[in-house]
């Protein structure tokens, strides 16, 4: 009885379908199917097996039919490849990680992107950062910084990539510790060796010598810890491991040595500061039994400050080249 009702319902549907076609003025040609009821049943069966597309839509920013200006466009090119040479083999490769409805893609020495895996017409796809520089701490590469990503309110998105030891190359974890600042963990066997992320071996011989000299100067207390870190930063920037910002470049240009002072009070203050530095240098030279030539006149007037400072500076610089000044600790 139930089968008969189902067959009747299909037959009525087919008849109504033909009636609708007639009302719309469509052609009522003889059907190619001898049994209209069976054909209608076949159509219903095929409709039940219709394939559902599971891929996310492309009506968002990655839509290829949108103008080029609406697609993903980096604000700047990536920095040059730098750092440990054994990591260069990762360049040109990309690694994905899916969490919730987002797919993250990390391309070493290139960029980090995020794609929303939903069916929304404006699903988000954007750049979370472009390869910029290394983060260095205690003579070790501790992370890769991807900066200048897509705009986020008043700033740009940026990402720090942590390199950790792993059995294979894979993107293992993604988080957003603060707004628009992301943290990625990338596992790779290339960093499993304890010396794989040391900075010193990646430098040229000239920069290594410069680092050695700074280390010796810090040991001899000729420079402070702050001065030592400043020299190291300059070395890393020269090696291309760090990027100097435009503000810092402008600051370097503005910091030019000048012997002119705006007021007498400022002149006296600078003179007192230089006198203390000269005294420290003299004490260090005497401590290491290094001879030096001081000014014969001990006049402490402001007019003599430039002459005394120039004499002391010239003496210290010549201490390493003049044979009579080399006696004492040969290790200096």
NORLIN-V721099 format. One record per residue. N is the residue number from 1. SS is DSSP state (@ for helix, = for strand, . for the rest). D_CENTER is the distance of its C-alpha to the mean C-alpha in Angstrom with 1 decimal. Layout:
{{N:SS:D_CENTER} {N:SS:D_CENTER}}
//
This chain:
{{1:.:72.2} {2:@:68.5} {3:@:68.0} {4:@:70.6} {5:@:68.8} {6:@:65.5} {7:@:67.3} {8:@:69.0} {9:@:65.7} {10:@:64.1} {11:@:67.2} {12:@:67.2} {13:@:63.6} {14:@:64.4} {15:@:67.4} {16:@:65.5} {17:@:62.8} {18:@:65.4} {19:@:66.9} {20:@:63.7} {21:@:63.3} {22:@:66.8} {23:@:66.2} {24:.:63.2} {25:.:65.3} {26:.:63.5} {27:.:65.5} {28:.:67.4} {29:.:67.9} {30:.:69.3} {31:.:66.6} {32:.:65.6} {33:.:65.6} {34:.:69.2} {35:.:68.5} {36:@:66.5} {37:@:66.0} {38:@:64.6} {39:@:62.2} {40:@:61.0} {41:@:60.5} {42:@:58.5} {43:@:56.2} {44:@:55.6} {45:@:54.8} {46:@:52.4} {47:@:50.7} {48:@:50.2} {49:.:48.3} {50:.:45.9} {51:.:42.4} {52:.:39.8} {53:.:36.4} {54:.:33.7} {55:.:30.7} {56:.:28.7} {57:.:29.7} {58:.:27.9} {59:.:29.1} {60:.:25.7} {61:.:23.0} {62:.:23.1} {63:.:26.8} {64:.:27.6} {65:.:30.7} {66:.:28.8} {67:.:28.3} {68:@:25.3} {69:@:24.0} {70:@:23.8} {71:.:21.6} {72:.:17.9} {73:.:16.8} {74:.:13.3} {75:.:13.4} {76:.:12.2} {77:.:12.0} {78:.:9.1} {79:.:9.2} {80:.:11.8} {81:.:11.8} {82:.:12.1} {83:.:12.9} {84:.:15.7} {85:@:17.8} {86:@:18.8} {87:@:15.4} {88:@:15.7} {89:@:18.0} {90:@:15.4} {91:.:14.3} {92:.:16.2} {93:.:16.5} {94:.:15.4} {95:=:16.1} {96:=:17.4} {97:=:18.2} {98:=:20.8} {99:=:21.4} {100:.:24.2} {101:.:24.2} {102:=:20.5} {103:=:19.0} {104:=:15.3} {105:=:14.1} {106:=:11.3} {107:=:11.4} {108:.:9.8} {109:.:8.6} {110:.:9.2} {111:=:8.1} {112:=:9.1} {113:=:12.4} {114:=:15.2} {115:=:18.9} {116:=:21.8} {117:.:24.6} {118:.:27.6} {119:.:30.6} {120:.:29.9} {121:.:30.4} {122:.:27.2} {123:.:24.9} {124:.:21.3} {125:=:18.8} {126:=:15.5} {127:=:11.9} {128:=:9.6} {129:=:6.4} {130:=:6.0} {131:=:4.6} {132:=:4.3} {133:=:5.3} {134:=:6.9} {135:=:8.6} {136:=:12.2} {137:=:15.3} {138:.:18.9} {139:.:18.4} {140:=:16.1} {141:=:12.5} {142:=:11.8} {143:=:8.3} {144:=:5.2} {145:=:2.1} {146:=:2.2} {147:=:4.7} {148:.:8.3} {149:.:9.5} {150:.:13.2} {151:=:15.3} {152:=:16.2} {153:.:19.3} {154:.:18.6} {155:=:14.8} {156:=:11.9} {157:.:10.3} {158:=:6.8} {159:=:6.1} {160:=:6.0} {161:=:7.6} {162:=:10.7} {163:=:12.7} {164:=:16.4} {165:=:19.7} {166:.:21.3} {167:.:24.1} {168:.:22.2} {169:.:18.8} {170:=:18.1} {171:=:15.8} {172:=:17.8} {173:=:16.7} {174:=:14.9} {175:=:15.4} {176:=:14.8} {177:=:15.6} {178:=:15.8} {179:.:16.2} {180:.:13.4} {181:=:10.9} {182:=:10.5} {183:=:10.6} {184:=:11.1} {185:=:13.3} {186:=:13.6} {187:=:17.0} {188:=:18.0} {189:@:21.1} {190:@:19.3} {191:@:18.3} {192:.:21.7} {193:.:23.2} {194:.:23.1} {195:.:22.1} {196:.:19.5} {197:.:16.5} {198:=:18.4} {199:.:17.1} {200:@:20.6} {201:@:21.7} {202:@:18.8} {203:.:20.1} {204:.:22.9} {205:@:26.4} {206:@:26.4} {207:@:23.3} {208:@:24.6} {209:@:27.9} {210:@:26.2} {211:@:24.6} {212:@:28.0} {213:@:29.7} {214:@:27.5} {215:@:28.2} {216:@:31.9} {217:@:32.0} {218:@:30.5} {219:@:33.1} {220:.:35.8} {221:.:34.7} {222:.:34.4} {223:.:31.0} {224:.:29.6} {225:@:26.7} {226:@:24.8} {227:@:25.8} {228:@:24.7} {229:@:21.1} {230:@:21.1} {231:@:22.2} {232:@:19.6} {233:@:16.8} {234:@:18.6} {235:@:18.9} {236:@:15.2} {237:@:14.6} {238:@:17.6} {239:.:16.3} {240:.:13.1} {241:.:11.0} {242:.:10.1} {243:.:10.2} {244:.:13.3} {245:.:13.5} {246:@:16.6} {247:@:18.3} {248:@:18.1} {249:@:19.4} {250:@:22.2} {251:@:23.0} {252:@:23.5} {253:@:25.9} {254:@:27.7} {255:.:28.3} {256:.:31.3} {257:.:34.2} {258:.:37.2} {259:.:40.6} {260:.:41.6} {261:.:41.5} {262:.:42.1} {263:.:44.6} {264:@:46.9} {265:@:45.4} {266:@:41.9} {267:@:43.4} {268:@:45.3} {269:@:42.2} {270:@:40.2} {271:@:43.3} {272:@:43.6} {273:@:39.9} {274:@:40.4} {275:@:43.7} {276:@:42.1} {277:@:39.5} {278:@:42.3} {279:@:44.3} {280:@:41.5} {281:@:41.1} {282:@:44.9} {283:@:45.0} {284:@:42.4} {285:@:44.3} {286:@:47.5} {287:@:46.1} {288:.:45.2} {289:.:48.5} {290:.:46.9} {291:.:49.4} {292:.:48.4} {293:.:50.4} {294:.:50.5} {295:.:52.0} {296:.:55.8} {297:.:55.9} {298:.:54.6} {299:.:54.7} {300:.:52.1} {301:.:52.4} {302:@:49.4} {303:@:50.5} {304:@:50.0} {305:@:46.4} {306:@:44.9} {307:@:47.4} {308:@:46.9} {309:@:43.1} {310:@:43.3} {311:@:45.8} {312:@:43.9} {313:@:40.6} {314:@:42.6} {315:@:44.3} {316:@:41.1} {317:@:39.5} {318:@:42.8} {319:.:43.2} {320:.:41.2} {321:.:43.3} {322:.:46.7} {323:@:48.8} {324:@:50.8} {325:@:47.6} {326:.:46.4} {327:.:48.8} {328:.:47.6} {329:.:44.6} {330:.:43.8} {331:.:40.4} {332:.:39.1}}
//
